[in-house]
Amino acid sequence: MKRVPLSRLERQIQQAREGPELQALLVPLKQDPRQGARRIVERTERRLLAAAHERERLAGLFELRRQLIAAGARWVAGVDEVGVGPLAGPVVACAVVLPEEMDLPGLNDSKQLSPGARQELSRRIRAQAVDVSVAEVTPHDIDRLNIHHATLEAMRRAVVGLTQPPDHVLVDARTIPGLEVRQTAIVGGDSKDGSIAAASIVAKVYRDALMVELDARFPVYGFARHKGYPTPDHQQALRVHGPSPEHRRSFAPVARAAVGRSAPA
C-alpha cells in the first residue's frame, strides 16, 4: 500500500487547528513506522501542549472577570493608560469590553510584546470586542491638570465613551474618580488581567500612531522613534530647537529647554 508522503501530511498538520481535526490527523501518523512520521508526531504533540498551556494562561487572565459575570455583571470593562512618562504628546487611555468567548492568543501586557504583535492583537481586539473606547488628554491639559490628574481624566473619558455603561471596571493600579460604577484596582493589572491587557495594547498602538503623525509635523524631534519619551536624542533636540506645541511644558526637561524662548502660538 502506497504511503502518503510525509511532506503532505506535515502540511495538513500545520494547517489544521488544535482540536478534533488535528487529533484525527495524528492517529495514523502514530502508527506510521517512518522516522519522519515520529518527528512530526513529536513536534505536533509539543504544539498541542503549548496550546494547552496558553489556554490555561488566558483562562487565568480572565478568572476575575468570570467571577464577576457569574455574580451578575454583564459588561466588564478593562481600562489602562499609556503615555505618562513622555515629554510630548497626549496621555491616552482605553476601555475595552470583551465577549465571553474570544480568540486572542498571545494576549499580554503591551510592554511585553513586539510592535508587530501589538499591532496584530490590537486589530483582533477591536474586531472581537463588544465595545472599545479610546480617549486622550492633550499636552496643554496635562500642563493645566498635572500628569496624575490628566491620566485619571483620560481613563474617565474612556469609560464614559463606551456605548453602554459597564457593570464593573477593572483598572490598572488605581481607582478612577467621577464614575458611578464599581471598580477593582489591580496592581500590575496589565500583566494579571486580560481585559486590562487588551486595553493597554489598544492604547499603546493608538498612541504610537499619533506620535508617528506628530513626527511628520515636527521631524526634528524624532517622535516616530521614541514616541516622546525622554531619550538622549530627544533631549538634545529639545536643547537645540526648543519645545514644540506638542511638548509638555510642566515637565522639567521641557521647561528648561523653553527658558529664554518665546512660547509657540
Rosetta blueprint (number, residue, H / E / L):
1 M L
2 K L
3 R L
4 V L
5 P L
6 L H
7 S H
8 R H
9 L H
10 E H
11 R H
12 Q H
13 I H
14 Q H
15 Q H
16 A L
17 R L
18 E L
19 G L
20 P H
21 E H
22 L H
23 Q H
24 A H
25 L H
26 L H
27 V H
28 P H
29 L H
30 K H
31 Q H
32 D L
33 P L
34 R L
35 Q H
36 G H
37 A H
38 R H
39 R H
40 I H
41 V H
42 E H
43 R H
44 T H
45 E H
46 R H
47 R H
48 L H
49 L H
50 A H
51 A H
52 A H
53 H H
54 E H
55 R H
56 E H
57 R H
58 L H
59 A H
60 G H
61 L H
62 F L
63 E H
64 L H
65 R H
66 R H
67 Q H
68 L H
69 I H
70 A H
71 A L
72 G L
73 A L
74 R L
75 W L
76 V E
77 A E
78 G E
79 V E
80 D E
81 E E
82 V E
83 G L
84 V L
85 G L
86 P L
87 L L
88 A E
89 G L
90 P L
91 V E
92 V E
93 A E
94 C E
95 A E
96 V E
97 V E
98 L L
99 P L
100 E L
101 E L
102 M L
103 D L
104 L L
105 P L
106 G L
107 L L
108 N L
109 D L
110 S H
111 K H
112 Q H
113 L L
114 S L
115 P H
116 G H
117 A H
118 R H
119 Q H
120 E H
121 L H
122 S H
123 R H
124 R H
125 I H
126 R H
127 A H
128 Q H
129 A L
130 V L
131 D E
132 V E
133 S E
134 V E
135 A E
136 E E
137 V E
138 T L
139 P H
140 H H
141 D H
142 I H
143 D H
144 R H
145 L H
146 N L
147 I H
148 H H
149 H H
150 A H
151 T H
152 L H
153 E H
154 A H
155 M H
156 R H
157 R H
158 A H
159 V H
160 V H
161 G L
162 L L
163 T L
164 Q L
165 P L
166 P L
167 D L
168 H E
169 V E
170 L E
171 V E
172 D E
173 A L
174 R L
175 T L
176 I L
177 P L
178 G L
179 L L
180 E L
181 V L
182 R E
183 Q E
184 T E
185 A E
186 I E
187 V L
188 G L
189 G H
190 D H
191 S H
192 K H
193 D L
194 G H
195 S H
196 I H
197 A H
198 A H
199 A H
200 S H
201 I H
202 V H
203 A H
204 K H
205 V H
206 Y H
207 R H
208 D H
209 A H
210 L H
211 M H
212 V H
213 E H
214 L H
215 D H
216 A H
217 R H
218 F L
219 P H
220 V H
221 Y H
222 G L
223 F H
224 A H
225 R H
226 H H
227 K L
228 G L
229 Y L
230 P L
231 T L
232 P H
233 D H
234 H H
235 Q H
236 Q H
237 A H
238 L H
239 R H
240 V H
241 H H
242 G L
243 P L
244 S L
245 P L
246 E L
247 H E
248 R L
249 R L
250 S L
251 F L
252 A H
253 P H
254 V H
255 A H
256 R H
257 A H
258 A H
259 V L
260 G L
261 R L
262 S L
263 A L
264 P L
265 A L
